[in-house]
């Protein structure tokens, strides 16, 4: 059965739902909680869009897209799926929608999409690489950078 996921911008109607999302055991070392992410989204609001990941009417995850004017490139930040809903394909479906959003070039021109992933987050690394992201060789502490060219 196909998974139907939508991305909905985080705003005053749903930000509390984002705050209720929970990471799985030990995953707090891999991704920031949406409260921190939304604070960053506010600071970078001219170049950032936070989304709730929805399965029907229920928020099942969170992801943020930010545009780096200095490079230029799009970055996928803080993607997470609520702990009880992990392993159902929501992350893959959401990432496809994120890439479709980026292809529209909402903040500026660039075909490069980058993200970082903790080197010990095997599930996320496998997902990103299966979607075409490749390691760039750059690393920031325990975070590996991966990138993808979208057209």
BELMOUR-V717693 format. One record per backbone hydrogen bond with DSSP energy under -0.5 kcal/mol. CO is the residue of the C=O (numbers start at 1). NH is the residue of the N-H. E is the energy in kcal/mol with one decimal. If there is no record, write none. Layout:
co: <CO:CO>
nh: <NH:NH>
e: <E:E>
This chain:
co: <2:3:4:6:8:11:11:14:14:15:16:17:18:22:24:26:27:27:33:33:34:35:36:37:38:39:40:42:44:47:49:50:51:52:52:53:53:54:54:55:58:58:60:61:62:63:64:65:66:67:68:68:68:73:74:75:75:76:77:80:82:83:85:89:90:91:92:93:94:95:96:97:98:99:100:101:102:111:112:113:114:115:117:118:120:121:122:123:124:125:126:127:128:128:129:134:138:140:142:143:144:145:145:146:147:148:148>
nh: <4:5:56:54:52:14:15:17:18:19:20:20:21:83:27:29:30:31:36:37:38:39:40:41:42:43:44:45:47:67:65:10:63:8:54:60:61:6:56:58:55:60:82:53:80:51:77:49:75:69:71:72:73:68:114:66:77:116:64:62:85:86:88:93:94:95:96:97:98:99:100:101:102:103:104:104:105:150:74:148:76:146:144:121:122:125:126:127:128:129:130:131:131:133:132:147:145:143:119:140:117:136:137:115:134:113:150>
e: <-0.5:-0.7:-0.5:-3.1:-3.3:-1.2:-1.5:-0.6:-1.4:-1.7:-1.0:-0.5:-1.4:-3.0:-2.3:-0.9:-2.2:-1.3:-0.8:-1.9:-3.0:-1.5:-2.0:-2.7:-2.0:-2.0:-2.5:-1.3:-2.7:-2.9:-2.4:-2.3:-2.2:-2.4:-0.6:-3.5:-1.2:-2.1:-0.6:-1.7:-2.6:-0.6:-3.0:-2.5:-2.7:-3.5:-3.3:-3.0:-3.3:-0.8:-0.8:-1.0:-1.3:-3.4:-2.8:-2.4:-0.6:-0.5:-2.1:-2.4:-2.2:-1.4:-0.8:-2.2:-2.7:-2.5:-1.9:-1.6:-2.5:-2.4:-2.0:-2.4:-2.4:-2.1:-0.7:-1.1:-2.4:-3.1:-2.6:-2.2:-2.2:-2.7:-3.0:-2.1:-1.7:-2.6:-2.5:-2.1:-2.9:-2.6:-2.1:-1.2:-0.5:-2.2:-1.4:-2.5:-2.2:-2.1:-3.1:-2.6:-2.1:-2.2:-0.6:-2.1:-2.6:-2.8:-0.5>
